[in-house]
Amino acid sequence: MEEFAGGTTTVVRIGSTVRRPVRAWSEATQWLLGRLAAAGVRGVPRRHGVDAQGREVLDFLPGEAGTDPVPEQARRDSALVSAAGLLRRVHDATAHLPDKAGHRWQLPAVEPVEVVCHGDFAPYNCVFDRGVTTGVFDFDAAHPGPRCWDLAHALYRFTPLSTVDSPPPAEQARRARLFLDSYGRSRDERQDVVDALGPRLASLVDFMHASAAAGDENFARHIAAGHADLYRRDIAHLTAHHELWARVVVG
């Protein structure tokens, strides 16, 4: 048995499964994982009910996790391209589900609803093998919304479009364009993603503060550690380089 802590959740690995606490939105994520399985989407965990201790039982995804410090293979272009393809398959599998907004998700739906967003598609929630993104887990933040909303967060995390431990802005722009091209976004659709970058980060800051105010100690610790301040600095970074994103990322 191996125990490890995620950003806000303690998970236990037992053999080929992981066990994690049941949450108020677990029924919604169970529904989502079931739909992804029915659609044949590979690289996402399957759910196997609840164990005797009342914990969710999910597949353990093999590979190297992209947790800090982010491994070298997770920074390769091949990881970027394959991550974009995986996110596209997750989105496509949920695009035509008529009841996707009829569940109790952790986060509210974002209009216009097009797909079920993963909500936190990032290297730390993915696994990698030989420079390829082979799987994604932790669907706790999943919620209905537009593709550009999820893509904005994925770009921020995978490029990464940050002021810390990130490549220079020109390389950030190249990597962002590669991700969006690999996903299959048109020029107008790339513009939608660039426009969503700042609002998506701002919504994360708002969610952290609301959660901390409601008594969530994990988010209170994140704020105390300066995470919200970092996101605000990164919003300023995104704004400062808007012309670069427009020229290279949108084209």
Helices and strands as residue ranges (DSSP letters): E 2-5, E 10-14, E 17-21, H 26-38, E 47-50, E 55-59, E 64-65, G 72-75, H 77-94, E 115-117, G 123-125, E 126-129, E 132-136, E 143-145, H 147-158, H 169-183, H 187-213, H 217-224, H 227-240, H 242-244, I 245-250
